[in-house]
Amino acid sequence: MNIDGASILVTAGCGFIGSSAIDLLLKEYAPARIVILDNLVRGSLANVEAALKDPRVTLVRGDIRDAPTSHRFLNFRTAPFYQIIQKMWERHLAAKFEHFAAA
Ligand SMILES: NC(=O)c1ccc[n+]([C@@H]2O[C@H](COP(=O)([O-])OP(=O)(O)OC[C@H]3O[C@@H](n4cnc5c(N)ncnc54)[C@H](O)[C@@H]3O)[C@@H](O)[C@H]2O)c1
């Protein structure tokens, strides 16, 4: 899946996994645009504070179960994707191994 140049929708983007995926997308890829769709029932704005400083990133406060809201983004790609999650998991494991090696 080509992420570079794509418009990407990150549902639940203010949560732990979604916000980590956004940070990785911004750091390692070149998406044209990222829309975070989150109703903030959990998660936190603090999780996306840094990402929202990037002009390519916007936050839409809304519920993915709300059809008119979701339909606005039907032509977006969705994230997290398999390769994003795989990368996050590899980084997580590498950090754990570094921690144990240093102990
Ligand atoms: N964190 C983990 O280790 C882990 C592991 C396996 C599976 N999961 C699953 O992955 C998903 C995300 O996990 P997380 O840790 O990022 O959770 P989280 O609670 O940190 O984030 C979930 C986000 O989804 C948003 N949200 C909830 N309902 C919504 C709705 N109807 N519309 C829009 N936004 C909505 C919340 O406001 C929150 O920001 C969950 O389903 C969780 O069960 C998480």
The ligand as a MOL file (V3000), in Angstrom:
LIG
                    3D

  0  0  0     0  0            999 V3000
M  V30 BEGIN CTAB
M  V30 COUNTS 44 48 0 0 0
M  V30 BEGIN ATOM
M  V30 1 N -3.3600 -0.9560 23.4980 0
M  V30 2 C -3.1540 -2.2480 23.2520 0
M  V30 3 O -2.1320 -2.8520 23.6790 0
M  V30 4 C -4.1450 -3.0550 22.4380 0
M  V30 5 C -3.8530 -4.3800 22.1430 0
M  V30 6 C -4.7440 -5.1110 21.3520 0
M  V30 7 C -5.9050 -4.5180 20.8830 0
M  V30 8 N -6.1590 -3.2280 21.1760 0 CHG=1
M  V30 9 C -7.3960 -2.6380 20.6390 0
M  V30 10 O -7.0560 -1.5760 19.7350 0
M  V30 11 C -8.0090 -0.5340 19.8550 0
M  V30 12 C -7.3270 0.7880 20.2200 0
M  V30 13 O -6.5950 0.5950 21.4260 0
M  V30 14 P -5.9630 1.8250 22.2020 0
M  V30 15 O -5.0730 1.2520 23.2560 0
M  V30 16 O -5.3930 2.8090 21.2370 0 CHG=-1
M  V30 17 O -7.2780 2.4130 22.9120 0
M  V30 18 P -7.5260 3.9080 23.4570 0
M  V30 19 O -8.6570 3.8060 24.4150 0
M  V30 20 O -6.2510 4.5290 23.9050 0
M  V30 21 O -7.9990 4.6800 22.1560 0
M  V30 22 C -9.2530 4.4670 21.5690 0
M  V30 23 C -9.6640 5.7830 20.9310 0
M  V30 24 O -10.8690 5.5540 20.2050 0
M  V30 25 C -11.7260 6.6690 20.3860 0
M  V30 26 N -13.0850 6.1930 20.1240 0
M  V30 27 C -13.7940 5.2550 20.8090 0
M  V30 28 N -14.9990 5.0770 20.2450 0
M  V30 29 C -15.0610 5.9130 19.1730 0
M  V30 30 C -16.0400 6.1760 18.1980 0
M  V30 31 N -17.2270 5.5400 18.2050 0
M  V30 32 N -15.7750 7.0870 17.2380 0
M  V30 33 C -14.5950 7.7260 17.2110 0
M  V30 34 N -13.6080 7.5200 18.1220 0
M  V30 35 C -13.8340 6.6140 19.0930 0
M  V30 36 C -11.4800 7.0750 21.8290 0
M  V30 37 O -11.8880 8.3900 22.1050 0
M  V30 38 C -9.9550 6.8820 21.9400 0
M  V30 39 O -9.2400 8.0430 21.5850 0
M  V30 40 C -9.0230 -0.9690 20.9040 0
M  V30 41 O -10.1010 -1.5810 20.2400 0
M  V30 42 C -8.2580 -1.9970 21.7000 0
M  V30 43 O -9.1290 -2.9610 22.3010 0
M  V30 44 C -5.3190 -2.4770 21.9390 0
M  V30 END ATOM
M  V30 BEGIN BOND
M  V30 1 1 1 2
M  V30 2 2 2 3
M  V30 3 1 2 4
M  V30 4 1 4 5
M  V30 5 2 4 44
M  V30 6 2 5 6
M  V30 7 1 6 7
M  V30 8 2 7 8
M  V30 9 1 8 9
M  V30 10 1 8 44
M  V30 11 1 9 10
M  V30 12 1 9 42
M  V30 13 1 10 11
M  V30 14 1 11 12
M  V30 15 1 11 40
M  V30 16 1 12 13
M  V30 17 1 13 14
M  V30 18 2 14 15
M  V30 19 1 14 16
M  V30 20 1 14 17
M  V30 21 1 17 18
M  V30 22 2 18 19
M  V30 23 1 18 20
M  V30 24 1 18 21
M  V30 25 1 21 22
M  V30 26 1 22 23
M  V30 27 1 23 24
M  V30 28 1 23 38
M  V30 29 1 24 25
M  V30 30 1 25 26
M  V30 31 1 25 36
M  V30 32 1 26 27
M  V30 33 1 26 35
M  V30 34 2 27 28
M  V30 35 1 28 29
M  V30 36 1 29 30
M  V30 37 2 29 35
M  V30 38 1 30 31
M  V30 39 2 30 32
M  V30 40 1 32 33
M  V30 41 2 33 34
M  V30 42 1 34 35
M  V30 43 1 36 37
M  V30 44 1 36 38
M  V30 45 1 38 39
M  V30 46 1 40 41
M  V30 47 1 40 42
M  V30 48 1 42 43
M  V30 END BOND
M  V30 END CTAB
M  END
